[in-house]
Amino acid sequence: MTVRTEPAFVATTPTQPLFEPLTLREVTFGNRIWLSPMCQYSAVDGVPGDWHLAHLGARAAGGFGLVVAEATAVTPAGRISPQDTGLWNDEHTRAWSRIVDFVHARGTRAGIQLTHAGRKASIHRPWDVEQGSIAEADGGWRAVGPDTAAFPGFAAPHALTTGEIAGIVGAFGESARRADQAGFDLLEIQAAHGFLIHSFLSPLSNTRTDGYGDTPEGRVRLLATIVEAVRVWWPAHKPLSVRFSATDWLDGGLTPADIVAITERIVPLGVDLIDVSSGGLLPADVPLGPGYQVPLAERIRRDAGVPVGAVGLIDDPWHAARILDDGSADVVFLGRAALRDPNWPLRAAKDLGQGDRGRLWQPQTIRGDWA
């Protein structure tokens, strides 16, 4: 991917909407600084462990209004790597429940992103010496996609049959049931970054001629069906979000106007917030810079009339506050900044003169037998 760096953000004096509560359905989030889902590649057989407790627990103690667990696969074959987390059996549910209990004891809401990696499944972790697809003989598995076109550098996937698609849709519903059982407050469906749902949405990666391709309505069918299946099991009082790549950054690919139309299609099915990211479908020239995806979020918010989250190189508290203050987004998701500083919200509260609203003192107790 070619990187173009834009000029740094220039701060102006904002109000402080970061620390205003937000209510979606019947769930209230204490502030609008949310931890973005980030793969940790540290699970065993899909089971989250102490690393995940430390990762999410530290950010909950650091003052985030919501911490969203990483892209969590709905089936074993839906994992990006063999070390990804899952939510398809009772052991997974119990392990996540332990982590959710700890997050709740910090006064923070817990979310989880459900995913199927599609044609980007069964690959090595970013820090492994080897990269690319893992052969079945070495513990990998055959990836799947809308057709047999491979992501560059990865093995060719198996083109899903309509029966196999139905099985994946059902798996999303079952994982949503388990997410509620584990106590999560918000559920997010991963429809971005070149993974399965995104690969169905984009005309650059979906060449099917059946009811799951060929037309914009056909390409959105998988996502719409998954949303419906999830809403059967995900309680009506809890919010549901979807993460989109609002552009593929490529000619002929998805555009913000396409995502507005898709959003208008799925919001009536029970979607409450759009998490606006971009890219990941294919290598592209991406104009990276502070807040480079914020205009995409603002477009979705304005044209689709739905709450949105902005994400992407948002590091400075004044910048984050301005994004909300000028109406570009309703929440900000932090990724790299949160990895560098688990206490980012507490520091932001101090910097913005909102220390009394930043939950600077944590109750150093636990709820339940999580150990």
NORLINBEL-V66728 format. One record per residue. RES is the residue in one small letter. SS is DSSP state (A for helix, B for strand, O for the rest). PHI is phi in radians with two decimals (none if undefined). Layout:
BEGIN
<<RES/SS/PHI> <RES/SS/PHI>>
END
This chain:
BEGIN
<<m/O/none> <t/B/-1.45> <v/B/-1.96> <r/O/-1.98> <t/O/-1.68> <e/O/-1.59> <p/O/-1.03> <a/O/-1.14> <f/O/-1.13> <v/O/-1.83> <a/O/-1.31> <t/O/-2.16> <t/O/-1.44> <p/O/-1.74> <t/O/-1.36> <q/O/-2.08> <p/A/-1.28> <l/A/-0.97> <f/A/-1.79> <e/O/-1.41> <p/O/-1.19> <l/B/-2.34> <t/B/-1.97> <l/B/-2.07> <r/O/0.94> <e/O/-1.92> <v/B/-1.93> <t/B/-1.87> <f/B/-1.77> <g/O/-1.15> <n/O/-2.65> <r/O/-1.95> <i/B/-1.78> <w/B/-2.07> <l/B/-1.40> <s/O/-1.27> <p/O/-1.15> <m/O/-2.37> <c/O/-1.07> <q/O/-1.84> <y/O/0.88> <s/O/-2.39> <a/O/-1.65> <v/B/-2.03> <d/O/0.94> <g/O/1.46> <v/B/-1.55> <p/O/-1.25> <g/O/-2.31> <d/A/-1.07> <w/A/-1.02> <h/A/-1.22> <l/A/-1.07> <a/A/-1.17> <h/A/-1.09> <l/A/-1.33> <g/A/-1.13> <a/A/-1.12> <r/A/-1.29> <a/A/-1.12> <a/A/-1.16> <g/O/-1.39> <g/O/1.82> <f/O/-1.13> <g/O/-1.29> <l/B/-2.61> <v/B/-1.99> <v/B/-1.86> <a/B/-1.14> <e/B/-0.98> <a/B/-0.92> <t/B/-2.00> <a/B/-1.31> <v/O/-1.56> <t/O/-2.51> <p/A/-0.98> <a/A/-1.32> <g/A/-1.54> <r/O/-1.31> <i/O/-1.20> <s/O/-2.25> <p/O/-1.10> <q/O/-1.72> <d/O/-1.34> <t/O/-1.34> <g/B/-2.38> <l/O/-2.63> <w/O/-2.22> <n/O/-2.55> <d/A/-1.13> <e/A/-1.07> <h/A/-1.07> <t/A/-1.05> <r/A/-1.12> <a/A/-1.14> <w/A/-1.20> <s/A/-1.06> <r/A/-1.01> <i/A/-1.24> <v/A/-1.06> <d/A/-1.02> <f/A/-1.16> <v/A/-1.08> <h/A/-1.09> <a/A/-1.13> <r/O/-1.51> <g/O/1.42> <t/O/-2.03> <r/B/-1.45> <a/B/-2.09> <g/B/-2.20> <i/B/-2.52> <q/B/-1.77> <l/B/-1.67> <t/B/-2.61> <h/O/-2.33> <a/O/-1.28> <g/A/1.06> <r/A/-1.33> <k/A/-1.79> <a/O/-1.52> <s/O/1.00> <i/B/-2.16> <h/O/-1.28> <r/O/-1.16> <p/O/-1.03> <w/O/-1.66> <d/O/-1.20> <v/O/-1.09> <e/O/-1.41> <q/O/-2.26> <g/O/1.57> <s/B/-1.26> <i/O/-1.67> <a/O/-1.16> <e/A/-1.02> <a/A/-1.16> <d/A/-1.85> <g/O/1.73> <g/O/-1.57> <w/O/-2.68> <r/O/-1.34> <a/O/-1.28> <v/B/-2.28> <g/B/-2.84> <p/O/-1.18> <d/O/-2.56> <t/O/-1.68> <a/O/-1.25> <a/O/-1.61> <f/O/-1.17> <p/O/-0.91> <g/O/1.58> <f/O/-1.89> <a/O/-1.21> <a/O/-1.14> <p/O/-1.47> <h/B/-1.44> <a/B/-1.34> <l/O/-1.14> <t/O/-1.45> <t/A/-1.12> <g/A/-1.17> <e/A/-1.18> <i/A/-1.06> <a/A/-1.04> <g/A/-1.13> <i/A/-1.18> <v/A/-1.02> <g/A/-1.10> <a/A/-1.15> <f/A/-1.08> <g/A/-1.08> <e/A/-1.13> <s/A/-1.19> <a/A/-1.10> <r/A/-1.06> <r/A/-1.20> <a/A/-1.09> <d/A/-1.15> <q/A/-1.07> <a/A/-1.31> <g/O/1.76> <f/O/-1.09> <d/O/-1.70> <l/B/-2.38> <l/B/-2.07> <e/B/-2.11> <i/B/-1.73> <q/B/-1.44> <a/B/-2.19> <a/O/-2.27> <h/O/1.08> <g/O/1.43> <f/O/-1.38> <l/A/-0.94> <i/A/-1.11> <h/A/-1.03> <s/A/-1.16> <f/A/-1.36> <l/A/-1.26> <s/O/-1.53> <p/O/-1.17> <l/O/-1.33> <s/O/-2.18> <n/O/-2.08> <t/O/-1.90> <r/O/-1.13> <t/O/-2.05> <d/O/-1.70> <g/O/-1.24> <y/O/-1.88> <g/O/-2.84> <d/O/1.39> <t/O/-2.32> <p/A/-0.97> <e/A/-1.16> <g/A/-1.17> <r/A/-1.21> <v/A/-1.52> <r/A/-1.05> <l/A/-1.05> <l/A/-1.06> <a/A/-1.06> <t/A/-1.18> <i/A/-1.14> <v/A/-1.01> <e/A/-1.10> <a/A/-1.15> <v/A/-1.15> <r/A/-1.20> <v/A/-1.09> <w/A/-1.87> <w/O/-1.40> <p/O/-1.02> <a/O/-1.12> <h/O/-1.52> <k/O/-1.87> <p/B/-1.36> <l/B/-2.19> <s/B/-2.11> <v/B/-2.31> <r/B/-1.68> <f/B/-2.00> <s/B/-1.55> <a/O/-1.29> <t/O/-2.68> <d/O/-1.52> <w/O/1.04> <l/O/-2.47> <d/O/-1.02> <g/O/1.47> <g/O/-1.63> <l/O/-1.12> <t/O/-2.18> <p/A/-0.97> <a/A/-1.08> <d/A/-1.10> <i/A/-1.20> <v/A/-1.03> <a/A/-1.13> <i/A/-1.15> <t/A/-1.06> <e/A/-1.10> <r/A/-1.30> <i/A/-1.72> <v/A/-0.99> <p/O/-1.12> <l/O/-1.47> <g/O/2.12> <v/O/-1.64> <d/O/-1.96> <l/B/-2.66> <i/B/-1.92> <d/B/-1.66> <v/B/-1.73> <s/B/-2.08> <s/O/-2.87> <g/O/1.22> <g/O/1.68> <l/O/-1.26> <l/O/-2.59> <p/O/-0.95> <a/O/-2.66> <d/B/-1.56> <v/B/-1.86> <p/O/-1.41> <l/O/-1.14> <g/O/3.11> <p/O/-0.95> <g/O/1.18> <y/O/-1.10> <q/O/-1.73> <v/A/-1.04> <p/A/-1.04> <l/A/-1.17> <a/A/-1.08> <e/A/-1.06> <r/A/-1.12> <i/A/-1.12> <r/A/-1.06> <r/A/-1.21> <d/A/-1.49> <a/A/-1.69> <g/O/1.13> <v/O/-2.32> <p/B/-1.04> <v/B/-2.37> <g/B/-1.96> <a/B/-1.81> <v/B/-2.54> <g/O/2.13> <l/O/0.96> <i/O/-1.73> <d/O/-2.02> <d/O/-1.63> <p/A/-1.00> <w/A/-1.14> <h/A/-1.13> <a/A/-1.03> <a/A/-1.11> <r/A/-1.13> <i/A/-1.01> <l/A/-1.36> <d/A/-1.10> <d/O/-1.59> <g/O/1.44> <s/O/-1.30> <a/O/-2.74> <d/O/-1.80> <v/B/-2.49> <v/B/-2.03> <f/B/-1.72> <l/B/-1.94> <g/O/-2.04> <r/A/-1.00> <a/A/-1.05> <a/A/-1.30> <l/A/-1.18> <r/A/-1.26> <d/O/-2.46> <p/O/-1.06> <n/O/-1.75> <w/A/-0.90> <p/A/-1.10> <l/A/-1.16> <r/A/-1.16> <a/A/-1.09> <a/A/-1.05> <k/A/-1.16> <d/A/-1.11> <l/O/-1.64> <g/O/1.23> <q/O/-2.08> <g/A/-0.98> <d/A/-1.28> <r/A/-1.90> <g/O/-1.72> <r/O/0.90> <l/O/-1.17> <w/O/-1.94> <q/O/-1.74> <p/O/-1.25> <q/O/-1.53> <t/O/-2.28> <i/O/-2.17> <r/O/-2.02> <g/O/1.48> <d/O/-1.60> <w/O/-1.57> <a/O/-1.32>>
END
